[in-house]
């Protein structure tokens, strides 16, 4: 596919399409976009285009915030400028090969918009480059699938949903064969969409899949993860399937993880600086400081890894998600899993996030925290946890168990503000506080069953 500006423009001109699909990502990681005429696209390439800034002024249900400064009724919701990133050029296989581009927002003065997730990640990557590091990331996402449509979801009130397959059957060749057309379309069409998958398999749970998205530089990895989630949903419509990337949809079942594999390479991308064969577990001093940074910063960045009320329903003991501030060697019960391997494969897996992450914010959080540890020369004094990290002593710090507490800690943190800046932290924390308020005002099924008749 074309890579330089002139060849990309020429490819779009010669595509035969008169409309182009463009998209941005909001604070919740939801892809928001529209079709624009090819003439509008050619104009936008040079000067950008306007996109209503309400996308940073409302929640996942399009309900406007009443507590944020960036935009609201007090601003009149004007357009903000979007700059297209031509390097994101793709053709959508399930939409007649329509050309597609991602963009990010600029402030009125032309600087990157502080509250734009993609711009935040670009800023953290630039910080890594200043330190002569090139970050590589790989995102793994789990998602449950249901034999439903948007209409039946509404008709059923999101209750008594029909899972795509029954029972607990992880790594099942039978279940993937049973749904082979859908399963294969995910792998094949996303590969054509330049979102390659290293693997796709069933997980333990009814109708649940796990996808390992191909490793890439940090920005491309986030782009791929966002496009994977949206792409799977669009492909699924064709099969009358609804995928869900909720962190946890059922109290009896494990949740959906959003793990991020991480490594730092030198500026020439020739050497994995996490690897040192002379050190224990092949962990270089840089790697140890990176992990120390993550351990130090985790309470201050948690809402960027667990951004919804539902995220914390996944972070419970015994359900394949961490609950403590721990790291370990190939230990899937810890928050940070060090994977010692060769000079190419030595890496870290961040296991806190669920599939509900905004990939830009999650990767930015991990990377910023790791770089903080390197910059500050932090030492990894805590030994790797051996065995079950759900069973730890009282001295081990536990993660906040709800969005309210996590957001409060982040908002009061000088560390988070050093990492991301006041403008982003203030906006993001207020959006999480809004999310908690909506939850607090909702009357749940649990409350109805518990109190309606008896109290």
Helices and strands as residue ranges (DSSP letters): H 5-13, E 19-25, E 31-37, H 38-47, E 49-52, G 53-56, E 79-92, G 93-95, E 98-106, H 117-130, E 133-146, H 150-156, H 173-178, H 180-192, E 197-202, E 208-213, E 216-217, H 218-237, E 242-244, E 258-266, G 280-282, H 285-305, H 311-314, E 327-329, E 336-339, E 347-350, H 359-375, H 403-411, H 414-420, H 422-441, H 445-451
